[in-house]
Amino acid sequence: MNPNIWQPTWDDPFAPTVVTDDEFTRLIDALRAAQEAVTRSRPTPRAAADAAARLREIATTLAGFEVDEDEQIAGKRWESAGHGQALAPPVHLDRITETTAIGRVTVGRFHSGRYAMNGGVAPLIFDEILARLANHRRPWARTARLQVDFRAPAPLHTELTVTARLVGQQGRKRFLRGTLHHEAVLVAKAEGLWIELKPEQTHNLSKELEGAGE
């Protein structure tokens, strides 16, 4: 990937994902693999110390390329499942309309909660697909409420289906619902509220706070 050609942007086209294979994609894939490997392992103290030293070396190397949030690549690779972040399991988007979205997600042991998906991971998955649908071809909105009801354990290393649906809008309020299925079994469902931001709320609050402290 040539950073002089590809420019990160907050504008999410929210389209079906495609397979990507470039330097940054490989970096994030490697980071996810490291997270999974640490979770699955029982290293000796020496092996843990050696791995920690190498990870710190990588962190130091990448710190030399630090930019502000508007310029970073992470979280903005919209065409790729997971859009370039390693916090939540990557959601592969398959079908999208103005009011619906359907995707797939597989959870490994890094996101495990004792032999099944950790309960805190489901809100990450729902917020990923519901928020992106809430903002699809609409002014920017933020999550105001997200309620998740759990119905069955979500198995690990198994493809799950996640859906999103825009069910209504009242002024600046957007109401969405989602489901997570393992085949025909309903694993969890969600209801959420997104609030459209006012123009003065779309700026970088972090920079404003930094300026106030000077």
C-alpha positions, 0 to 999 in steps of 0.5 A, spaced: 500 500 500 502 506 498 501 511 503 501 517 498 496 514 494 491 512 499 488 517 504 485 515 511 478 518 511 472 518 516 467 517 510 465 510 511 462 508 504 459 502 508 459 497 502 460 489 502 467 487 504 472 485 500 479 481 501 485 485 502 492 483 501 497 489 503 502 491 508 497 494 513 492 489 512 498 484 514 500 488 520 493 488 523 492 480 521 499 479 525 496 483 531 490 479 531 494 473 530 499 475 536 492 476 541 490 469 539 496 466 540 498 470 547 491 468 549 491 460 547 498 459 550 502 457 557 509 460 556 515 459 560 517 465 564 523 466 559 518 465 553 514 470 556 519 475 557 522 474 550 515 475 547 514 481 551 521 484 549 519 483 541 512 486 542 515 492 545 520 493 540 515 493 535 511 498 539 517 503 539 518 502 531 511 504 530 511 510 535 516 513 530 510 513 525 505 516 530 500 521 527 493 524 530 487 520 529 484 524 523 491 521 519 491 514 522 490 508 518 487 504 523 479 503 523 479 506 517 480 501 512 472 500 510 473 496 505 476 490 509 473 486 514 474 489 521 476 496 517 483 495 520 482 495 527 484 489 532 479 490 538 472 487 535 472 481 531 472 483 524 465 483 521 465 481 513 459 485 510 455 481 505 449 485 503 447 492 504 441 496 503 439 503 505 435 500 511 438 493 512 445 490 513 447 482 513 454 480 515 458 474 518 463 474 524 467 468 527 470 469 534 476 466 537 479 465 544 481 472 544 474 474 545 472 467 549 468 468 556 469 460 558 468 456 552 464 461 548 464 468 546 465 473 552 458 477 553 462 483 552 464 482 545 456 482 543 455 489 544 462 490 540 459 486 534 452 490 534 455 497 535 460 495 529 454 494 524 448 498 527 452 504 528 455 503 521 448 502 518 445 508 522 450 513 519 449 510 512 448 516 507 446 520 513 449 525 517 453 523 523 450 520 529 453 517 535 451 511 539 446 513 545 443 507 547 445 499 546 441 494 549 443 487 548 439 481 550 443 474 550 439 468 548 444 462 547 452 461 548 455 463 541 460 458 539 467 459 538 471 458 531 464 458 528 461 463 523 455 467 526 450 471 522 449 478 524 444 483 522 442 490 522 435 494 521 433 501 521 426 501 524 425 508 525 427 515 525 424 521 529 428 528 528 435 526 530 433 520 533 435 513 529 432 507 532 436 500 530 435 493 531 440 487 530 440 479 531 446 474 532 445 467 530 448 461 530 445 457 524 438 457 526 439 459 533 438 466 536 444 467 540 443 475 542 439 481 539 440 488 540 436 495 540 439 501 539 438 509 539 443 513 535 443 521 535 444 525 529 450 530 531 449 538 531 454 541 527 458 544 533 458 537 535 462 534 529 469 537 531 475 534 534 473 534 542 480 532 544 484 537 540 479 542 544 481 539 550 488 539 549 488 547 547 484 548 553 490 545 558 495 550 554 
